[in-house]
């Protein structure tokens, strides 16, 4: 059972016994609930701050769900500007529930569809509707999070091979010391067919990397391909190369590289160093002198957003209220709800 706080003298109804389940990690979640696809405005009779909400006067992007039977773990895509719906009206119709705290657990991947120039910040805001379909909607406190970034950290790895992986040169220390005088030397890096490549590794799977170049950048026409290790080198999808400062020339400037995070990325050991590696290769040989001064890694955003439930027949929603960044983002991940 979840830790539900009731009005003094009341007991938890038996109907709740099948609605809440220990998730095995110290939290509880609703299971066997009604979760489904997004449709239309929530309800023409809703109010937010005393203002009627209707199709003619809607709360932006407020949505409800078409019920289907599944667990309360909802995969979300294109989250920006949307409320991840968590339940149908009926699932929250627990009349004896007077007071409880709920937490949304968000696990969101953030990548660019255009080159990103900064660290994106997401602002979430929870909403609680009490009193049934005609009840009031109260907005919770907005909370902002910045996409996690790892820098100047020994967990970041960088190695280069020019002989099909028989030997590697380890540049890991050079790309995390915040010193442009030390760098990863990828002078005249050749193609995969010529047995050249660079691997960059992190302590967990990562969704992107920022490469800071020295003044010595690539001046040759060449494109970057990035792969990850799942037992074999496999192409990452939705690659956006932000190092193309000069058209058609990868690594012609500093920038961020992002991709869709795969589900089957596994660690591997290269040159005695274990990490989650991505491998980048080029379509044509780079110019004679090319140097990567620093490498930072980007990870999924994992955060919790709290709200208080005070009443009965409640519906909970979570909005991505604002996205602050330079560039265009795609968000994908999951939202889970637990009670305390």
C-alpha positions in Angstrom: 0.0 0.0 0.0 1.0 3.5 -0.6 1.4 5.8 2.4 -2.0 7.6 2.0 -2.9 10.1 4.7 -6.6 10.3 5.5 -8.8 12.4 7.6 -8.6 11.3 11.2 -10.8 8.3 12.0 -11.1 7.2 8.4 -9.7 4.0 6.9 -8.4 3.1 3.5 -11.3 1.6 1.4 -10.8 -1.9 0.1 -11.2 -0.6 -3.5 -7.8 1.0 -3.1 -6.0 -2.2 -2.3 -5.7 -3.2 -6.0 -4.9 0.3 -7.2 -1.5 0.9 -5.5 1.5 -1.2 -5.7 5.0 -1.1 -4.2 7.4 -0.4 -7.1 10.3 -2.0 -5.2 12.4 1.2 -5.1 10.8 2.9 -2.1 8.0 4.5 -4.1 4.5 3.4 -5.0 2.5 3.8 -8.2 -0.9 3.2 -9.5 -1.2 0.1 -11.6 -4.0 -1.4 -13.7 -5.0 2.2 -14.3 -6.6 3.8 -17.3 -3.9 5.4 -19.5 -4.2 6.2 -23.1 -3.8 8.5 -26.0 -4.0 12.2 -25.9 -7.3 13.9 -27.1 -8.8 17.4 -27.0 -9.2 19.8 -24.1 -9.8 18.3 -20.6 -13.3 19.5 -20.1 -15.3 22.5 -21.1 -16.4 23.1 -17.5 -12.9 23.3 -15.9 -11.6 26.4 -14.3 -8.1 27.6 -13.7 -7.8 30.4 -11.2 -11.5 31.0 -11.4 -11.4 31.4 -15.2 -13.5 29.1 -17.3 -11.6 26.7 -19.5 -13.4 25.8 -22.7 -12.5 25.1 -26.3 -12.9 28.8 -26.9 -10.8 29.7 -23.8 -8.4 26.7 -23.3 -5.5 26.3 -21.0 -2.7 25.8 -23.5 -2.1 22.2 -24.4 -4.2 20.8 -21.6 -5.1 17.3 -22.5 -6.9 14.2 -21.1 -6.8 10.6 -22.2 -8.8 7.9 -23.9 -8.7 5.1 -21.4 -6.9 1.8 -22.1 -5.8 -0.7 -19.4 -2.1 -0.5 -18.8 0.3 0.3 -16.0 1.0 3.8 -14.8 4.3 4.1 -16.7 3.7 6.2 -19.8 6.2 6.7 -22.6 6.1 10.3 -23.9 7.5 11.8 -27.1 7.5 15.3 -28.2 6.8 16.4 -24.7 7.4 20.1 -25.3 4.3 22.1 -24.6 2.3 19.1 -23.6 0.9 17.5 -20.4 1.8 13.9 -20.0 -1.6 12.5 -19.1 -1.5 9.9 -16.3 -5.1 8.7 -15.9 -8.7 8.9 -16.8 -11.2 10.7 -14.5 -12.5 7.5 -13.1 -9.2 6.2 -11.9 -8.9 9.1 -9.5 -12.4 8.9 -8.1 -11.3 7.9 -4.6 -13.8 9.8 -2.5 -12.1 9.2 0.9 -8.7 10.6 -0.2 -8.3 13.9 1.7 -4.6 14.6 1.7 -1.6 13.1 0.1 1.6 14.2 -1.7 2.4 13.0 -5.2 5.6 13.1 -7.2 6.1 13.0 -10.9 9.3 11.2 -11.8 10.6 12.4 -15.2 13.2 10.7 -17.2 13.7 12.8 -20.4 16.2 12.7 -23.2 16.9 16.1 -24.7 18.5 16.3 -28.2 18.6 18.9 -30.9 17.1 18.9 -34.3 19.3 21.9 -34.9 22.7 22.5 -33.5 22.5 23.6 -29.9 24.6 26.4 -28.5 23.9 26.1 -24.8 22.5 23.9 -22.1 18.7 23.6 -22.5 16.6 24.4 -19.4 13.1 22.8 -19.0 10.5 24.3 -16.7 7.8 21.9 -15.4 4.6 22.7 -13.7 2.1 20.3 -12.1 -1.6 20.7 -12.1 -4.2 19.2 -9.8 -7.9 19.1 -10.5 -10.2 18.4 -7.6 -13.9 17.8 -7.4 -14.6 15.8 -10.5 -15.1 16.8 -14.1 -16.5 20.2 -13.2 -14.0 20.9 -10.5 -11.2 23.5 -10.3 -7.7 23.2 -11.6 -4.9 24.4 -9.3 -1.4 25.1 -10.7 1.5 23.9 -8.6 4.9 25.6 -8.3 7.1 25.7 -11.4 10.4 23.9 -11.2 13.3 24.3 -13.6 16.0 21.9 -14.5 19.1 22.1 -16.8 20.1 19.2 -18.9 22.9 17.4 -17.1 26.4 18.0 -18.4 29.6 16.3 -17.3 32.8 18.2 -17.7 36.4 18.2 -16.5 35.8 14.7 -15.2 38.0 11.6 -15.3 35.0 9.5 -16.3 35.2 11.1 -19.8 37.3 9.0 -22.1 38.8 9.8 -25.5 41.0 7.4 -27.6 42.2 7.3 -31.2 43.3 4.4 -33.4 44.9 4.5 -36.8 45.3 0.7 -37.3 41.8 -0.8 -37.0 41.8 -0.9 -33.2 45.1 -2.8 -32.8 46.5 0.1 -30.9 45.0 3.2 -29.3 46.4 6.5 -28.1 44.6 7.7 -24.9 43.8 11.4 -24.9 41.4 11.2 -21.9 43.5 13.4 -19.6 44.0 16.0 -22.3 40.3 16.6 -23.0 39.2 17.2 -19.4 41.9 19.5 -18.0 40.3 22.8 -19.2 43.6 23.7 -20.9 43.6 24.5 -24.6 47.4 23.7 -24.7 46.6 20.0 -24.3 44.3 18.3 -26.8 43.3 15.1 -28.6 45.4 15.1 -31.8 43.3 13.9 -34.7 45.5 15.3 -37.4 44.6 14.0 -40.9 42.2 11.5 -39.4 41.3 9.1 -42.2 38.2 7.1 -43.0 36.9 3.8 -41.5 38.1 2.0 -44.7 41.5 3.3 -43.9 41.1 1.9 -40.3 41.0 5.3 -38.5 38.5 6.3 -35.8 38.0 8.0 -32.5 36.1 6.7 -29.5 34.6 8.8 -26.7 33.3 7.2 -23.6 31.3 8.0 -20.5 30.3 6.3 -17.2 26.7 5.8 -18.4 24.9 6.1 -21.8 25.0 9.7 -23.0 22.8 11.7 -25.4 25.4 14.0 -26.8 28.8 15.6 -26.5 30.3 19.1 -26.7 33.6 19.3 -28.6 35.7 22.4 -28.0 38.3 22.7 -30.8 41.6 24.6 -30.7 42.3 27.1 -33.4 43.3 24.1 -35.5 40.1 22.9 -37.0 39.2 20.8 -40.0 39.2 22.6 -43.4 38.4 19.6 -45.6 35.0 18.5 -46.9 34.0 15.6 -44.6 31.0 14.3 -42.7 30.9 12.6 -39.3 29.2 9.2 -38.6 28.7 8.1 -35.0 28.1 4.6 -33.7 27.5 3.0 -30.3 28.4 -0.4 -28.9 25.6 -3.0 -28.4 27.8 -6.0 -29.0 28.7 -4.5 -32.4 29.2 -1.0 -33.7 25.7 0.3 -34.6 24.8 3.7 -36.1 23.2 6.2 -33.8 20.0 7.8 -35.2 19.0 11.4 -35.6 22.5 12.7 -35.4 22.9 16.5 -35.4 26.5 17.6 -35.8 27.0 21.1 -34.3 30.7 21.2 -35.2 30.0 22.1 -38.8 30.9 25.8 -38.6 31.7 25.8 -42.3 29.3 24.1 -44.6 30.0 20.4 -45.4 33.1 20.4 -43.1 32.7 18.5 -39.8 34.9 19.6 -36.9 35.4 23.0 -38.6 34.4 24.6 -35.2 33.4 23.9 -31.7 29.9 22.7 -31.1 27.4 20.1 -29.7 26.7 16.7 -31.2 23.4 15.1 -30.2 21.5 11.9 -31.1 18.6 9.7 -30.0 19.7 7.6 -27.0 19.5 3.9 -27.8 18.0 1.4 -25.4 20.6 -1.3 -25.9 23.9 0.5 -25.4 26.3 -1.6 -23.3 29.7 -0.9 -21.9 32.9 -2.2 -23.5 36.6 -2.3 -22.7 39.0 -0.6 -25.1 42.7 -0.4 -24.4 42.0 -1.6 -20.9 39.5 1.2 -20.2 35.8 0.3 -19.7 33.1 2.8 -20.6 30.0 3.4 -22.7 31.7 4.2 -26.0 30.6 6.0 -29.1 32.8 5.8 -32.1 33.1 8.6 -34.7 34.4 8.2 -38.2 34.7 10.6 -41.1 33.7 10.2 -44.7 36.9 11.8 -46.0 40.3 12.5 -44.5 40.5 15.5 -42.3 43.0 18.3 -42.8 46.6 18.1 -41.6 46.2 19.6 -38.2 43.0 19.1 -36.2 42.8 19.3 -32.4 40.0 18.7 -29.9 40.8 20.7 -26.7 37.9 19.7 -24.4 35.0 17.2 -24.4 31.9 17.4 -22.3 29.1 14.8 -22.2 25.3 15.3 -21.9 22.9 12.9 -20.2 19.2 12.3 -19.7 17.4 14.6 -17.3 16.0 12.7 -14.3 14.0 14.8 -11.9 11.1 14.8 -9.5 8.3 17.3 -9.4 6.1 17.4 -6.3 2.5 18.4 -5.8 -0.1 18.1 -3.0 -3.5 16.5 -3.4 -6.1 17.9 -1.0 -9.6 16.7 -1.8 -11.3 14.0 -3.7 -11.8 12.9 -7.3 -8.5 14.3 -8.5 -6.8 14.4 -11.9 -3.1 15.1 -12.1 -1.3 16.6 -15.1 2.3 17.8 -15.7 3.2 20.5 -18.2 6.4 21.3 -19.8 5.8 25.0 -19.3 8.9 26.5 -20.9 12.0 25.4 -22.8 14.9 27.8 -22.8 17.7 27.1 -25.3 19.3 28.2 -28.5 18.2 25.7 -31.1 15.3 23.3 -31.6 14.7 20.4 -29.3 13.1 17.0 -29.3 12.2 15.5 -25.9 11.4 11.8 -25.3 11.2 9.7 -22.2 8.9 8.6 -19.4 6.9 10.1 -16.6 5.9 8.0 -13.5 3.7 9.0 -10.6 4.1 7.9 -7.0 2.3 8.7 -3.8 3.6 9.5 -0.3 
